Amino acid sequence: MRAFGKSQGVARREDIRFLTGTGRYLADTLPEGCLHAAFLRAPVAHGVITELDTSDAKEMPGVHAVLTAFDLKQAGVTAGLWAVLSKDRLGRQGRATHRPILADGVMRHVGEPVAMVVAETLEQARDAVEAILLDFDEQPAHLDLWRGGPLVHAEVAENLPVEFHLGDTEAVETAFAKAAHVTTLSVRQNRVTTVSMEPRAALADWDGERLHFAFNGQGVWNHKRELARVLNLTPEQVHVTTPDVGGGFGMKTMQYPEQYATAQAAIQLGRPVAWISDRSEAMLADNGARDLESTAELAFNADHRILAYRVNTRSNLGAYNSQFAQNIQSELFSKVFTGVYAIPCATLDVEGIYTHTTPVDAYRGAGRPEAITLLERTMDTAARELGLSPFELRRRNFIPEAAFPYTTPGEMTYDVGSFARVLARADNLGEVDGYEARRKASEAKGMLRGLGLAYYIESILGEDTEGAVIEFTETGVKLYVGTQSNGQGHETVYAQYLADITGLPFEQIEIVQGDSDLIVRGGGTGGSRSVTVQTTAAHGTAEQMVAAFTSFLEAEIEAAPFSFEDGIFSAPGSNRRLTLLEAADLARSKGRTDLLRHEKRTKLPGRSFPNGAHLCEVEIDPETGALRLDRYLAVDDLGVLMHPQLAEGQVHGGVVQGFGQAVMEDIAFDADGQLQTGSLMDYAVPRAADVPNIRFVSEPTPSKNNPIGMKGCGEAGTVGALAALSNAALDALWPRGVRHVDMPLTPLRVWSWLQNPEETAE
């Protein structure tokens, strides 16, 4: 068998149904007689409920049920939502707090679900929501990133459930005491939201014995487990499926209150119940992301080599522990927080803070963009202070190739890397030598031009084991996978890979995903894990399958030894040559049904670490503050590319989402915690016209931690883009005296910095 796929681009076969309007998204799957749910949501950031009267709503036309926290308790549903608790290297664990399905006595953020109405039509449900009487005592809200203030949860002092520490404090302090130079930089990461094209949705049906729950997410198994726990069912009573998904980006991984309420309503009513978010609800209730402030300190010796690194962060968790919230700016941030540099020692200290805002959780990159943005912006600042080019300072501090495998202060072991080679390629392809001429040309037009560089690295996250099942049917082959596509092209790349290593016809391979009855266990999609872990599992299953068929053929045909090459079984001294499909047909004819299904779970020997140099140039109009992205180059080491076009598309998408956060996206609350960016009229997202052609170049060093040599690509673009764009903007503004910028780089903010550059000095 070949070690990895041919890396040939084939047309995405799922696009046929997507482009012809025959995709089956959740809203397309509602059964006849389905009821519709709508939610009454908290109108204030912090309020004690004094009255919640649903009697009028229950009498409204078409209404079948109205649920509140009281009603859920009456039904025996008292458990709260699950969340991972952070645990640092000192053994300290974050605080667990109860997150109810529906607000129970206290409302803790604008948009929190308070009551649910189920009616024949969505319009009837919404009308009935208006008939609910909600009275409350509004309380002061805690909204900033400082511990203390009005308590979000009475049991958590100072609103501080997480204090994370990593690293050798004594070694870092000793190194700083010896430093010839120290660079300090504080960076604010603005809050963003995902704005997936398809909003969240859920559909539940109860047949009297079993719950079928469908949702548009990124994996079905956590939801199966948690629905059983919260709704007092056995796991065998829960069947979870996922249809086509119109974008996930991490936000759709988690469990949300609306899902449990919808499922409980279906159980109580014995009718299918659907909830489909609209855009306004999404802006209010989808998990936010980022929202932190960090201060970085880099200590250098006289040769401009890094001696130590120190980071202190305050991160916003929102009103509750969402599924991964505690881990993102602590554990996940730490995996790459020293980047690609040979840093002998480092510390990371994080305070996770509750506020009266929507919970914060994973979004494309989840901790790694935040870590790399901080480090790469600090490296640029250090280069200015030390009088070096940003290229030279990075080259001087790269982890050398001879040092791999290399264990970082964050206790991650990088298997391979060729950072200097990748940077040299970016320097050359980015035409850095010609930048000064381009800057002068911009200046002649009255524009400010800036060049931005970032060298990122990220760690593949999520479960490092995965399974695959290969099943022969009468008409072809089914490959059962434990991941869930939400737009990446999994159906194409998985079938392509299996076809390549087995010779099975590409067009006859069906990918089966997103069904907890058909696939017993899976890790879902997230953290750029999917193709790496899933093709590794397919590889292992295929090897096991070939071995089983080899033994069968040797016994059945009485020729040996059979070998398998280029999709064909053959043996010396025999004229029998069989494809896998022919071998399966022979096994079926002989009653060997055991050979028609093969399954194996595999575990990656280690993580892989995509990395790359991103280089961009921006123009800023000093009269208006408007920033235009003129050039963007991504030279990425993503290892062996299974499908180059899909990888390039992933990088493009990641860069554009990074551009959105860096330049225009910003979730804003007023002083009372009211959302000010509740629609796409107020919350700006990139359009095609905002972004130039993004050049993608693959400069691979194959990973040693999987048989294919790949590294993942789903989040790489975002991890690199934030710092590259911020560095470019500051480079453009530097000649005008601006010494610090923070995202988003909106025209108003940029114009304000230009009017008062002295206020930007650190």
N, C-alpha and C positions, 0 to 999 in steps of 0.2 A: 504494500500500500504506500501511496505517496505521503510525504510528511505534511503537506498542506496544499490548499487549493491553488488553482492556476492564477488567481488574482486577476481574472478577466471580468470585465464589466458586461453584464447581461441586463436586458430590460427588466425593470421592476414589474413583476407580473401582477402584484396587487393593484398597481396603478390603473389597470384596465377598469376595474370596478369603481375605483375612486373617481376617475376622470369621467366616467359615463354615468355617475350618479346612482350606481347600484350598490355602493357600500352599505353595510348594515350597522349603523351606529345605534346607540341605545334607544334614541327617540324613534327609530325606524322599526323597533321590535315590540312595541306595546301590543299586548293581546286584546282581542275584542272584550269589551266589558271592563277594561282597566279603569280604576279610579285614579284620581289625581290629588296630589298633596301640595299644600302651600303652607308657609311658615309665618307666624308672627315673630318678629325679631326685635331685639332690645333697641329702644330708641336712644338710650344714653349709655355712656361708657361705664358708669358705675351707679347702680341704683338698687335699693332694697324694695322688693315687690310687696306692696301692702294689699293689693286686691288684684285678682285675676279671675274675672267672671266670664265664663264661656257659654252661659245659658242661651243668650240670644243667638250666638253663632250656631249652636246645635239645632236651632229651629229654622235656619236659613234653607232655602230650596236646594235640594241635591246633596245636602251634607250627610255623610254617613258616620263620621266620628270627629271628635276634637280631643286631642291629647295634650296634657300638661305633665309636668313632673309628678304631680299628685296622682294622675291617672296611671302613669308608668309604675309608680310604687304600688298602687292597688293591684296591678297586674304582676307584681313580684319582680319588676325590672328595676333594680337598685344599683347595679354596678356602674362604674364610670368607664371612660375611655382609657385604653391602654397606652402607655408611653414608656420608652426606654429611658432609664435613669443613667446619667453620666457617672462614671467612676474614675477618679484620677489615680496617679501613681502612688499617692499617699494612702489610698484605700478609702477616701472620702466619697460618699455617694450622694447624688442630688436628692432633693426632697420630692416625695411623691405627694401630689395633691389630687383631690377628687375633681374630675371633669364630668359633669352630668350630661345626659343626652339633651335634656331641656332645662333651662335655667331653673334652679331650685331655690327660690327665696331671694337670690342675689343675681343681678345681671352684671357681668364683668367686662363686656366690651360691646360697642355698637355692632349690631348684626348678630349677636348670639341668639340662637333659636330659643324661644320662650314657649310657644305652643304650635301645634300642627293641626291643620284642618284637612280632612279627606272628604272629597266630594265627587260627584259624577263627572264634572268638568273642571278644568283648571280655573275658568272664570268664576264658577260658583265657589270654589275653594278660596279664591282671592277675595271675593265679596264677603265671605264668612269671616275671614281673618279681620276684615275691617270692623266686624261687629263684636269682636272680643274687647272687653273692658279691661284695660291694664292700667293700674295706678301704682305709683311708686314714690319713694323718697329718694331724690337724686343725691348722690354723695360725691365728695371731691374725688377726682381721678388722678392716678399716678401715671404720668406719660413720658417722663424723661428717663435717661439711662444712668441715673444715680440711685444707689440703694437708699431705702427710707421712703418717706412720704406716706400717703394713704395706702393702707395695706390692701393688696389684691386678694390675698388669702390670709385669714386671721392667724392661721397656724404657722405662717412663714415670716419670721422676723425680718424686717428691713427689705422685704420683697426679694430676698436673695436665696433662691433654692439651690444654686449651683456655685461652688467655688472650686475651680479646677486648677491643678498645678502639675506641671511636667518639667523635668530637668534638674540639673545639678546646680543649685543656687550658689553654693560656695565656690565652685569652679568658675562660674560666670562672674561673680563679684571679683575674684582674683584676677581674671582676665581683663576686666574693665579697669581695674586699678593699674594695670601695666600698659594700657592702650596709649598709642601715640595720637590717636584721633577717635572721637566718638561722634557718630551721626545719629540724630534723634528726629523722628518724624511721627506726627499723629495723622491718622487717616480716618475719615468718616465714610462708612458704607451706607448709602441710602437704602430705604426700604422699597422693595419692588414686589410686584405680584405677577403671576404667570401669564394671565390672559391667554389661556389655551383656546384654540379656535372652537373646540367643542367644550362647553361648560360641563361641570360635574353633573352626574345623573345617577339614579338608582331605580330599580324595578324589583319588587318582591312579590312572591306568590306562595301561598300556603295551601297544600292539598289535604290538610287534616293530619298529616303525619310528618311531612317534610317541607322545609323551606327552600325554595329556589330564589336565590338572590343574584341579580345581574347588576353590574356597575361598570363604568368606563374607566378602569384603573390600570395598574401596572403589575398586578399579580393577585391571585385569588386566595392563596393559602392563609395568610394572616387574617384576611377577612372571614374566612371559614371558621378559623379558631375563635376569633373574637366575637363573631355573631353567636356562636354556640355558648360562649362564656356569658356574655351580657344578657342574652335572651333566655338563658336557662334551658338550652337544648343540648343534645349530645352532638358531637361532631358528625355522626352518621346522619343526623337529621338536617344537615345543612349542605346544600349544593350551590356553589358559587361559579358563575360564568362571566366572561367578558366578551362583548362583541367587538367590532371595529372601534378604535379609539382615535379621536381627533386631537391628539397632542396630550402629553402628560407632564414632561419636564421635571419630574420629582413630586410636584404638587399632588398628583393623583395617586401616589403610593399609599397615602395614609387612610385611616378610618376617620370618618367625620360623623358628627351627631345626626345629621339628616339621614344617614344610611340606616342607623339602628331604629330611628323613629319610623321610617318607611317600612322596615321589616316587621316591627311590632304591630303596626297598623294592619298589615296584610294578615298576620297571624290572628289578630282579634276579629277581623271582618270576614276572613275566609274568601277574600277577593284580591286579585292582583292590584297593587298600588304602585304608582310611579311618581317620582319627584324629579323634575328636570330644572336645573338652575337656569335663571336668566342672567344676563351680564351684570345687572345691578347687584343681584345676590352674590355673584362670583366676586365682585369687587369688595363686598362687605365681609364675606364669610370664607372664601378660599384662604388657605394659609398664606401669609406674607413670607418674605425672605430677606436675607442679609440683615440690615438694621443693627449696626454695631459701630463702636468707636475703639480704635486700637492705637497704642503708642509703641513704636519700634525703636530699639537702640542697637546700633551696630558698632562694635569696637574693632579698630584696625591697628595693626602694628605699623612701624615706620616704612615697611615695604608695601603697604596698602593691602595686606592680606587680613582677612577677617579672623579675629581672635575669639569673639563671642557674640551672641545675639540674645536680645531680651525683648519679650513682647508682653504687654499688659492690655487686656481687652475687657470691655463691658459690652455685653450683647443683650439684645431685647428678645425675650421669650414670648412676649405677648401675655395674655391673661391666663393661659393654661400651658401645661406641658403637652405640646403636640407630640406626635409619635417619635420623632428623632430630635426634637428641638434642643434638648440639653446636650446632645452629642455633637452638634454641628460645629459650633465655634470653639469646641474644646477638643474632643477626640478626633473628629474629622479634620479640623484645622491643623492639628498637630502632625498629621501624617506627612505633610509636605511643607511645614512652615519654615524649614531652612532651605527649601528649594534645591537648586542644583549646585550649591556651593559647599566647599569643604570647610564647614564651620565646626570647630572642635567641641564647643559646648554651647548650650542654649537653654533658656527657660521660657515657659509659656504659662501665664497666669490669667485666668478668665473668671469673670463674674457674670453669671447668667441672671437676668433681672426680670421679674414679673412687672408688666405694665397693663393698664386697662385698654389694651388694643387687641386686634385679631391675633391669634397665635401665629408664631413664626416657625417655619420648618424648611425642608429641603427644596431647593430650586437649582436648576442646572449647575452642577459643580459642588454644591453643598459643603461649604467650608474651604474647599481648595481655591476657588477664585478669590475668596477673602484673604487667605493666607498669602497667596502669590502676589496679589495686588499690593498688599502692605510691604512685602519684602522687595518687590521690584521697584516700587516707587521710592523706597528707602535707598536702594542701590543707586538709582538715578541721582538722588539728592547727595549721596556720598560722593559720587563721581564729580559733581559740580564742586563740592567742598574740597576735594582732593586734587582738583585740576586735571582729572583724567577724562578720557572719552568714556561714555557708558559701555561701549564695546570692550575697551581695554580693561576696565575694572572687573567686568564679568569674566573675561578670559583669565585674568589673574587669579580668580577665586573659584573657578570651576573644579568640581571633583574630577581628578584625572582618570583617564580610562584604565590605567593600571591599578586603580584603587578598588575596582569592582570585583566582587560584590561589596557594597559600601553600606554600612549601618549608620543611620543619621541620629542626631540627638533625640529625634522623635521616635526612635526605636523601630524604624522601618528600614528594611534591607533592599536597596536598589540593586537589581540583578545586573543591568547593563546600562551603558550610556556613552554617547559620543558628543558631548555638548559643544565642544570647541568646533567640531566639524559642522554641526548644524548651524551654529552662529556664523561661521565663515561663509556658508552657503547663503544665509540670509543677507549678510553684508554685501556679497557679490550680486545676488539677484535683486536686492533692493536698491541697487545703484546709489549707494551711500556717497560714493565719490562725487556724484553729480548733484547732491542735495543743495549745496551752497548756491549753485546756479538757479535751482528751482526756487529757493528762498528769495533770492534777489528778484526773480521774475514776479513772484507774488507781491513783494514789497513795491515793485513798480506799479502794481494795480491797486495799491493802498491796502493790501491784505497782509496779515501776519501768518507766517508758515511755521509749523513745528514738526519735528521728527520724534517719534516715540518708539522705544524698544522695550520689549519684555521677554524674558526667557522663563517659561513656565515649566512645571512638572506637576503631574497629578497622579494619584494612586487609584487604581481600580478598587471599588468598594463593594459592599454587599457580601452575601454568602459565597464562600469560595468552593462550594460543592454544587454539583448539578447533575441531573439525570437525563437520560434520553432513552426513548423506546422506538425501535424500528419494527414495524409490523407490515407483513405482506398480506395484501388483500387480493380478491379476484381481479381487480382492475388496476392495481399498482401498489404503491408503498405509502405508508403513513409514518411520519416522524413526529413523535410527541415530545414537546419541549416544555421546560419549566419557566420560560421567560414569557414576556407579554409585549408584543409590538404595540407602540402607540405612534407609529409613523416612520420608523427607522428603516423598514424594508426587510424585516426578518424573514418573511415568507420567501423572499428571493434568495437571500444570502445563505440561509440554512439548506434550502433545496440545492443550491449551486454547490455548496461544499460537500453534501452527501453524495451528489451525483459525481463529483470529481474523484472522491476517494473510493467509490464503489462501482462506478460505471452504470449505476441505475439511471434510467432516463429522467432528466430534469423535469420534464413536463408531467411525469407520472408520480412525482413525489408531492404528497399533500402534507402541509405543516399543520399540526393540531396543537392549539394553545388555549390558555384561558378557560379551563374547565376542571374543577376540582374532583369531579367524578372520573374523568378520563385520565388525569395525571395526578398521581397520589401526592406528590411533593414537588415543590419548585421554589426557587429563590426570587422569582419575579424579575422585573426590569428596573434598574437603577444603578447609579454609580459607574456607568460605562462597562458593566459586567457582562452584558448579554452575549455578545458574539464570542467573547473569549471563553467564558465558562461553558456556554452551550455547545459550541463546536468541539471543545475538548471532550465533553460528554459524548457527543455524536461520534467523535473519533474513537473513543474507547469502546463504545457499543458496536461500532462497525468492525473493529478488530475482533471483538468477542464473537460477533456474528460470522465473520469469515472463518474463524477457527472452528466454529461448530459445523458449518457447511463443509469445510475441508474434511473433517472426520467422517461426516455422513457420506460424502462422495467416495472417499477411499474405501469405505465398507461396502457401499452400494455398487460401485462400478468395478471394484477389485483392481484398482490401479493406484500406485503410490510412487512417490509422494505427490499429492496434488498441490499446486501452487496457485496463487491468485495475483494476477498482474494485469494492469490496465482494464480492470473490470471483467476479466476472464479467468475461470478455473481451467487448469490443464494439468496433465500428468505425462511424464515421459513414457513412451511405449504405448500410448493410447491416443486414438484420434478424437476422443471426446473433449469438446470444448464447450463450456456452459457459462452463460452469464448468471448473475445472481437471481434474476427473475426466472431463468430456466431451472436453476438449482432449487428455487422455492417451489416451482411447479412440480418438480420431481418429488420433492419432500411431501407436498400435499397429496400427490397420487399414491404415495407409500404410507399415508396415514401419519406422517411425522409432523403433526400440528405444532409440536414444541419448537420446531425450527422456523415457524412463521412469525414468531414474536421474540425479540431480543431486547434486553434492558440492562443498563449498567449506570451506576453513579460514579462520578470521578471527582477527585479533589485536586485543585491546582496546587502544585508544589510551592507556589509563592505568588504574590501579587505582581502585576505588571505596571509600568510607570510611563505612560505617554508623556512626551515632552516636546518642546519646540521653541523656536524664536519667532516672535511676531513683531513685525515692523510696519509702522503706518505713518502717514503724513496727513496733517490737517491744515486747513486754512481758516482763519478767524477774521471776520469783518469787525474792525475796532469801532466802527460807527454803531453797530447794532449788537455786537457780541455773538452773532450767529456763527456756529462752527460747522464746517463742511469737511467730511472725510473724503480726501482726494485719492489716496492710495492705501491699499492694505495687502500685505504679504504674510502668509503663514507658511513657514518652513517647519514641518512637523515630523517627528519621529514617532510614528504610530505602530512601529513594527511592521510585520508582513500584513499587507492590505488584502483582505478577502475579496473586496469589491471596491476598486478605487473610486468609482463614481459615487457610491454610497458614502464612503469615507469623506470625500470632498464635500458632499452635501451636508454631512453632519458638522464638519468644520465651518462651512458657510453659515449654517443655522446658528451655531454657537457664537460665532463672531457677531452676527447681527443682534442676538439677544444681549451680548456684552455691550455692543454699541448702544442699545436701548437704555440699559442701566447707566452707562457712562455719560450719556448725552442728554437724555430726555425723560426717562421714567423716574417717578418719585411718588410713592404713596404718602399723602400728607394728612395729618389730623390737626384740628384746631385746638385751642387751649382747653376745651371741654371734652376732647376725645372724639369729636364728630369727624367722620371721614369727609375730606374735601375733594377727593379724587375718586368719585363714585361712578364714573362712566368714562367712555372713551372720548368724550368731549373734554374731560379734565385730566385724564391720564394718557400721556402720549406714548405711542409705540412706533417703532420704525416702519417706514414705508419703503417700497422698492427704490423710489427716487432718492432716498436718503443715503443709500449705500452704493459705492462704486463696485465694479467687478473685483471680487476678492480672489487673489491669486493663491492657490494652494500648491505646495510642492512637498512631495514625500521624500524624506531623507532617513530611511529606516536603519535601525540596529535591532535585529530580531530579539524578542524576549527569550530568555532561557526558562521561563516559568510556565510554558505551555507548549505542547507539541507543534503548534501551528506557528509560533513566533510572533503572534500579534500582541497588541497592547491596549486596544480599545480606543474609541474616538469620539464618543457621544458628547463629552463635556469639554474637550480640549479647547475648542474655539472660545468659549466663554472664559475659561481659566486664563487664557493669554490676553484676551481683548481688553479687559478693564484697565490693567496697568499700562498697556501700550497706548491706549487712547488718552489716558490721564497724563502720561509722560509727554505725549505729543502736544497736548494743549498747554501744559506748563512751559514747554520749550518755545512755543509760539508767543506766549505772553511774557516770557522772561525779559526780553529787551525793553519792555514797557514797565519794568519794575515789579511785576507780579511775582511773588515768591512762594505761593501755595495755592493749590486748587483742590476742590473736592467735588465728587460726583453728586448730582448730575450737572453736566457742563451746559446748562441752559443759557440761552442768550442773555436773559436778565442777570444771571449770576456772573457770567463772564464780563458783561458790560460794567457791572458794579465793581468788579475787581479792577478793571481798567481805570475806573474813575477814582478809586481810592487804593492804589497799589500798596501803599504803606501799611494798610490794615491786614494785608496778606502775609506780612513778614512773621516768621515763626519766633 
